[in-house]
Amino acid sequence: MQEAKEEGLEEGIIKGREQGLVEGKQQERETVAKNLLSLGMDAEFVIKATGLDKSDIEKLKTSLHIPPE
């Protein structure tokens, strides 16, 4: 029984780390996109540079008070 608990805990820790890495990478891409948008780069360039999709870019532009294209 104890062994099963330890295995479950270990699996939960691994999944948590994986999810944290994914979320961290997304945050990094969003930060880069915000910087590029703030520098005046167009949405298509930012999409290609970051891999984010158009809806993500539009949300970021709204948060930066940049008018949509």
N, CA, C and O atoms as a Tinker XYZ file with bonds, in Angstrom:
   276  protein
     1  N      0.826000   -1.187000    0.000000    73     2
     2  CA     0.000000    0.000000    0.000000    64     1     3
     3  C      0.873000    1.256000    0.000000    63     2     4     5
     4  O      0.632000    2.175000   -0.783000    81     3
     5  N      1.872000    1.302000    0.859000    73     3     6
     6  CA     2.780000    2.443000    0.956000    64     5     7
     7  C      3.516000    2.643000   -0.363000    63     6     8     9
     8  O      3.718000    3.772000   -0.810000    81     7
     9  N      3.913000    1.531000   -0.980000    73     7    10
    10  CA     4.631000    1.609000   -2.255000    64     9    11
    11  C      3.755000    2.239000   -3.332000    63    10    12    13
    12  O      4.236000    3.036000   -4.138000    81    11
    13  N      2.475000    1.888000   -3.348000    73    11    14
    14  CA     1.547000    2.457000   -4.322000    64    13    15
    15  C      1.393000    3.962000   -4.100000    63    14    16    17
    16  O      1.322000    4.728000   -5.061000    81    15
    17  N      1.343000    4.386000   -2.833000    73    15    18
    18  CA     1.245000    5.813000   -2.525000    64    17    19
    19  C      2.483000    6.552000   -3.018000    63    18    20    21
    20  O      2.372000    7.630000   -3.601000    81    19
    21  N      3.648000    5.984000   -2.789000    73    19    22
    22  CA     4.893000    6.608000   -3.217000    64    21    23
    23  C      4.967000    6.710000   -4.740000    63    22    24    25
    24  O      5.419000    7.722000   -5.276000    81    23
    25  N      4.523000    5.663000   -5.434000    73    23    26
    26  CA     4.512000    5.686000   -6.894000    64    25    27
    27  C      3.550000    6.762000   -7.403000    63    26    28    29
    28  O      3.859000    7.487000   -8.349000    81    27
    29  N      2.394000    6.854000   -6.771000    73    27    30
    30  CA     1.417000    7.871000   -7.168000    64    29    31
    31  C      1.938000    9.275000   -6.932000    63    30    32    33
    32  O      1.742000   10.163000   -7.762000    81    31
    33  N      2.590000    9.476000   -5.823000    73    31    34
    34  CA     3.172000   10.775000   -5.503000    64    33    35
    35  C      4.261000   11.125000   -6.508000    63    34    36    37
    36  O      4.321000   12.251000   -7.002000    81    35
    37  N      5.112000   10.164000   -6.806000    73    35    38
    38  CA     6.192000   10.388000   -7.769000    64    37    39
    39  C      5.623000   10.736000   -9.147000    63    38    40    41
    40  O      6.124000   11.639000   -9.817000    81    39
    41  N      4.589000   10.027000   -9.564000    73    39    42
    42  CA     3.959000   10.292000  -10.859000    64    41    43
    43  C      3.346000   11.700000  -10.876000    63    42    44    45
    44  O      3.441000   12.415000  -11.873000    81    43
    45  N      2.727000   12.080000   -9.774000    73    43    46
    46  CA     2.140000   13.415000   -9.677000    64    45    47
    47  C      3.197000   14.504000   -9.765000    63    46    48    49
    48  O      2.978000   15.537000  -10.397000    81    47
    49  N      4.324000   14.280000   -9.142000    73    47    50
    50  CA     5.422000   15.247000   -9.188000    64    49    51
    51  C      5.942000   15.384000  -10.613000    63    50    52    53
    52  O      6.190000   16.495000  -11.080000    81    51
    53  N      6.108000   14.270000  -11.297000    73    51    54
    54  CA     6.600000   14.298000  -12.680000    64    53    55
    55  C      5.620000   15.048000  -13.579000    63    54    56    57
    56  O      6.032000   15.896000  -14.369000    81    55
    57  N      4.325000   14.743000  -13.465000    73    55    58
    58  CA     3.322000   15.430000  -14.282000    64    57    59
    59  C      3.281000   16.919000  -13.974000    63    58    60    61
    60  O      3.108000   17.735000  -14.879000    81    59
    61  N      3.437000   17.279000  -12.706000    73    59    62
    62  CA     3.454000   18.687000  -12.317000    64    61    63
    63  C      4.625000   19.436000  -12.919000    63    62    64    65
    64  O      4.483000   20.572000  -13.370000    81    63
    65  N      5.774000   18.798000  -12.923000    73    63    66
    66  CA     6.961000   19.416000  -13.532000    64    65    67
    67  C      6.766000   19.605000  -15.027000    63    66    68    69
    68  O      7.094000   20.658000  -15.574000    81    67
    69  N      6.231000   18.585000  -15.688000    73    67    70
    70  CA     5.995000   18.681000  -17.128000    64    69    71
    71  C      5.033000   19.819000  -17.446000    63    70    72    73
    72  O      5.262000   20.588000  -18.379000    81    71
    73  N      3.962000   19.924000  -16.675000    73    71    74
    74  CA     2.989000   20.988000  -16.891000    64    73    75
    75  C      3.635000   22.350000  -16.639000    63    74    76    77
    76  O      3.367000   23.304000  -17.369000    81    75
    77  N      4.469000   22.450000  -15.632000    73    75    78
    78  CA     5.168000   23.696000  -15.332000    64    77    79
    79  C      6.090000   24.113000  -16.465000    63    78    80    81
    80  O      6.187000   25.299000  -16.781000    81    79
    81  N      6.764000   23.156000  -17.075000    73    79    82
    82  CA     7.636000   23.464000  -18.206000    64    81    83
    83  C      6.842000   23.982000  -19.394000    63    82    84    85
    84  O      7.249000   24.940000  -20.050000    81    83
    85  N      5.719000   23.353000  -19.669000    73    83    86
    86  CA     4.868000   23.788000  -20.786000    64    85    87
    87  C      4.367000   25.206000  -20.539000    63    86    88    89
    88  O      4.409000   26.050000  -21.434000    81    87
    89  N      3.897000   25.463000  -19.330000    73    87    90
    90  CA     3.383000   26.789000  -19.008000    64    89    91
    91  C      4.496000   27.828000  -19.036000    63    90    92    93
    92  O      4.276000   28.965000  -19.454000    81    91
    93  N      5.677000   27.449000  -18.597000    73    91    94
    94  CA     6.816000   28.360000  -18.622000    64    93    95
    95  C      7.213000   28.742000  -20.036000    63    94    96    97
    96  O      7.513000   29.904000  -20.310000    81    95
    97  N      7.214000   27.771000  -20.926000    73    95    98
    98  CA     7.544000   28.045000  -22.329000    64    97    99
    99  C      6.500000   28.966000  -22.958000    63    98   100   101
   100  O      6.846000   29.860000  -23.730000    81    99
   101  N      5.237000   28.753000  -22.632000    73    99   102
   102  CA     4.168000   29.612000  -23.151000    64   101   103
   103  C      4.364000   31.043000  -22.655000    63   102   104   105
   104  O      4.209000   31.995000  -23.420000    81   103
   105  N      4.698000   31.191000  -21.398000    73   103   106
   106  CA     4.934000   32.524000  -20.839000    64   105   107
   107  C      6.106000   33.205000  -21.526000    63   106   108   109
   108  O      6.049000   34.402000  -21.807000    81   107
   109  N      7.163000   32.460000  -21.798000    73   107   110
   110  CA     8.330000   33.016000  -22.484000    64   109   111
   111  C      7.954000   33.501000  -23.877000    63   110   112   113
   112  O      8.353000   34.591000  -24.287000    81   111
   113  N      7.183000   32.689000  -24.608000    73   111   114
   114  CA     6.756000   33.093000  -25.957000    64   113   115
   115  C      5.892000   34.346000  -25.901000    63   114   116   117
   116  O      6.017000   35.226000  -26.753000    81   115
   117  N      5.017000   34.429000  -24.902000    73   115   118
   118  CA     4.167000   35.604000  -24.766000    64   117   119
   119  C      4.983000   36.841000  -24.425000    63   118   120   121
   120  O      4.683000   37.931000  -24.911000    81   119
   121  N      5.999000   36.690000  -23.605000    73   119   122
   122  CA     6.868000   37.818000  -23.262000    64   121   123
   123  C      7.606000   38.323000  -24.493000    63   122   124   125
   124  O      7.682000   39.529000  -24.728000    81   123
   125  N      8.146000   37.402000  -25.273000    73   123   126
   126  CA     8.836000   37.789000  -26.511000    64   125   127
   127  C      7.846000   38.483000  -27.455000    63   126   128   129
   128  O      8.175000   39.503000  -28.060000    81   127
   129  N      6.648000   37.933000  -27.578000    73   127   130
   130  CA     5.644000   38.526000  -28.459000    64   129   131
   131  C      5.290000   39.940000  -28.006000    63   130   132   133
   132  O      5.176000   40.842000  -28.836000    81   131
   133  N      5.116000   40.143000  -26.710000    73   131   134
   134  CA     4.808000   41.487000  -26.204000    64   133   135
   135  C      5.934000   42.456000  -26.531000    63   134   136   137
   136  O      5.686000   43.591000  -26.938000    81   135
   137  N      7.159000   42.011000  -26.354000    73   135   138
   138  CA     8.299000   42.880000  -26.662000    64   137   139
   139  C      8.326000   43.244000  -28.143000    63   138   140   141
   140  O      8.538000   44.404000  -28.496000    81   139
   141  N      8.114000   42.261000  -29.002000    73   139   142
   142  CA     8.118000   42.522000  -30.439000    64   141   143
   143  C      6.980000   43.449000  -30.833000    63   142   144   145
   144  O      7.172000   44.373000  -31.624000    81   143
   145  N      5.808000   43.208000  -30.289000    73   143   146
   146  CA     4.670000   44.076000  -30.597000    64   145   147
   147  C      4.923000   45.504000  -30.114000    63   146   148   149
   148  O      4.575000   46.466000  -30.799000    81   147
   149  N      5.520000   45.635000  -28.950000    73   147   150
   150  CA     5.827000   46.961000  -28.404000    64   149   151
   151  C      6.841000   47.707000  -29.271000    63   150   152   153
   152  O      6.862000   48.937000  -29.304000    81   151
   153  N      7.676000   46.945000  -29.967000    73   151   154
   154  CA     8.659000   47.549000  -30.868000    64   153   155
   155  C      8.075000   47.870000  -32.239000    63   154   156   157
   156  O      8.764000   48.402000  -33.109000    81   155
   157  N      6.792000   47.539000  -32.423000    73   155   158
   158  CA     6.118000   47.876000  -33.669000    64   157   159
   159  C      6.126000   46.792000  -34.729000    63   158   160   161
   160  O      5.746000   47.045000  -35.872000    81   159
   161  N      6.546000   45.601000  -34.376000    73   159   162
   162  CA     6.542000   44.506000  -35.352000    64   161   163
   163  C      5.108000   44.104000  -35.674000    63   162   164   165
   164  O      4.233000   44.141000  -34.809000    81   163
   165  N      4.876000   43.721000  -36.927000    73   163   166
   166  CA     3.514000   43.336000  -37.302000    64   165   167
   167  C      3.183000   41.937000  -36.803000    63   166   168   169
   168  O      4.071000   41.141000  -36.496000    81   167
   169  N      1.904000   41.661000  -36.729000    73   167   170
   170  CA     1.409000   40.408000  -36.142000    64   169   171
   171  C      1.958000   39.179000  -36.857000    63   170   172   173
   172  O      2.321000   38.199000  -36.206000    81   171
   173  N      2.023000   39.214000  -38.179000    73   171   174
   174  CA     2.509000   38.048000  -38.930000    64   173   175
   175  C      3.950000   37.713000  -38.562000    63   174   176   177
   176  O      4.303000   36.543000  -38.417000    81   175
   177  N      4.771000   38.734000  -38.412000    73   175   178
   178  CA     6.161000   38.512000  -38.005000    64   177   179
   179  C      6.209000   37.888000  -36.615000    63   178   180   181
   180  O      6.959000   36.940000  -36.383000    81   179
   181  N      5.412000   38.418000  -35.695000    73   179   182
   182  CA     5.399000   37.929000  -34.315000    64   181   183
   183  C      4.908000   36.482000  -34.269000    63   182   184   185
   184  O      5.430000   35.672000  -33.502000    81   183
   185  N      3.914000   36.158000  -35.084000    73   183   186
   186  CA     3.409000   34.780000  -35.151000    64   185   187
   187  C      4.524000   33.840000  -35.600000    63   186   188   189
   188  O      4.725000   32.779000  -35.009000    81   187
   189  N      5.241000   34.232000  -36.640000    73   187   190
   190  CA     6.334000   33.390000  -37.144000    64   189   191
   191  C      7.473000   33.274000  -36.143000    63   190   192   193
   192  O      8.081000   32.212000  -36.012000    81   191
   193  N      7.763000   34.351000  -35.443000    73   191   194
   194  CA     8.884000   34.364000  -34.508000    64   193   195
   195  C      8.602000   33.578000  -33.233000    63   194   196   197
   196  O      9.514000   32.994000  -32.647000    81   195
   197  N      7.346000   33.560000  -32.802000    73   195   198
   198  CA     7.032000   32.953000  -31.508000    64   197   199
   199  C      6.284000   31.629000  -31.593000    63   198   200   201
   200  O      6.313000   30.833000  -30.655000    81   199
   201  N      5.620000   31.399000  -32.709000    73   199   202
   202  CA     4.809000   30.190000  -32.828000    64   201   203
   203  C      3.434000   30.331000  -32.198000    63   202   204   205
   204  O      2.661000   29.373000  -32.177000    81   203
   205  N      3.122000   31.513000  -31.685000    73   203   206
   206  CA     1.779000   31.745000  -31.137000    64   205   207
   207  C      0.796000   31.904000  -32.282000    63   206   208   209
   208  O      1.191000   32.232000  -33.401000    81   207
   209  N     -0.481000   31.673000  -32.010000    73   207   210
   210  CA    -1.462000   31.849000  -33.081000    64   209   211
   211  C     -2.037000   33.257000  -33.052000    63   210   212   213
   212  O     -1.815000   34.022000  -32.114000    81   211
   213  N     -2.780000   33.577000  -34.102000    73   211   214
   214  CA    -3.281000   34.940000  -34.287000    64   213   215
   215  C     -4.154000   35.394000  -33.118000    63   214   216   217
   216  O     -4.075000   36.554000  -32.714000    81   215
   217  N     -4.978000   34.515000  -32.570000    73   215   218
   218  CA    -5.844000   34.915000  -31.461000    64   217   219
   219  C     -5.020000   35.272000  -30.225000    63   218   220   221
   220  O     -5.371000   36.198000  -29.493000    81   219
   221  N     -3.928000   34.543000  -29.989000    73   219   222
   222  CA    -3.044000   34.874000  -28.864000    64   221   223
   223  C     -2.422000   36.258000  -29.068000    63   222   224   225
   224  O     -2.339000   37.056000  -28.135000    81   223
   225  N     -1.991000   36.527000  -30.290000    73   223   226
   226  CA    -1.362000   37.815000  -30.594000    64   225   227
   227  C     -2.367000   38.946000  -30.398000    63   226   228   229
   228  O     -2.029000   39.987000  -29.835000    81   227
   229  N     -3.591000   38.746000  -30.856000    73   227   230
   230  CA    -4.620000   39.782000  -30.700000    64   229   231
   231  C     -4.907000   40.050000  -29.220000    63   230   232   233
   232  O     -5.100000   41.200000  -28.825000    81   231
   233  N     -4.937000   39.006000  -28.410000    73   231   234
   234  CA    -5.141000   39.192000  -26.961000    64   233   235
   235  C     -3.994000   39.995000  -26.355000    63   234   236   237
   236  O     -4.210000   40.883000  -25.531000    81   235
   237  N     -2.778000   39.671000  -26.772000    73   235   238
   238  CA    -1.620000   40.398000  -26.255000    64   237   239
   239  C     -1.652000   41.859000  -26.694000    63   238   240   241
   240  O     -1.325000   42.756000  -25.916000    81   239
   241  N     -2.045000   42.089000  -27.936000    73   239   242
   242  CA    -2.147000   43.467000  -28.425000    64   241   243
   243  C     -3.171000   44.246000  -27.615000    63   242   244   245
   244  O     -2.945000   45.408000  -27.276000    81   243
   245  N     -4.287000   43.617000  -27.306000    73   243   246
   246  CA    -5.316000   44.266000  -26.496000    64   245   247
   247  C     -4.758000   44.613000  -25.114000    63   246   248   249
   248  O     -4.995000   45.708000  -24.602000    81   247
   249  N     -4.023000   43.683000  -24.518000    73   247   250
   250  CA    -3.464000   43.935000  -23.186000    64   249   251
   251  C     -2.425000   45.059000  -23.217000    63   250   252   253
   252  O     -2.195000   45.721000  -22.206000    81   251
   253  N     -1.803000   45.271000  -24.372000    73   251   254
   254  CA    -0.802000   46.336000  -24.517000    64   253   255
   255  C     -1.421000   47.633000  -25.055000    63   254   256   257
   256  O     -0.728000   48.632000  -25.251000    81   255
   257  N     -2.726000   47.597000  -25.287000    73   255   258
   258  CA    -3.469000   48.743000  -25.834000    64   257   259
   259  C     -2.974000   49.128000  -27.230000    63   258   260   261
   260  O     -2.885000   50.305000  -27.578000    81   259
   261  N     -2.654000   48.094000  -28.017000    73   259   262
   262  CA    -2.260000   48.290000  -29.403000    64   261   263
   263  C     -3.490000   47.971000  -30.246000    63   262   264   265
   264  O     -4.085000   46.905000  -30.081000    81   263
   265  N     -3.883000   48.873000  -31.146000    73   263   266
   266  CA    -5.079000   48.617000  -31.957000    64   265   267
   267  C     -4.900000   47.397000  -32.867000    63   266   268   269
   268  O     -3.798000   47.145000  -33.355000    81   267
   269  N     -5.981000   46.638000  -33.098000    73   267   270
   270  CA    -5.893000   45.467000  -33.993000    64   269   271
   271  C     -5.617000   45.906000  -35.420000    63   270   272   273
   272  O     -5.941000   47.022000  -35.826000    81   271
   273  N     -5.010000   44.994000  -36.166000    73   271   274
   274  CA    -4.693000   45.291000  -37.578000    64   273   275
   275  C     -5.899000   45.155000  -38.446000    63   274   276
   276  O     -5.817000   45.366000  -39.656000    81   275
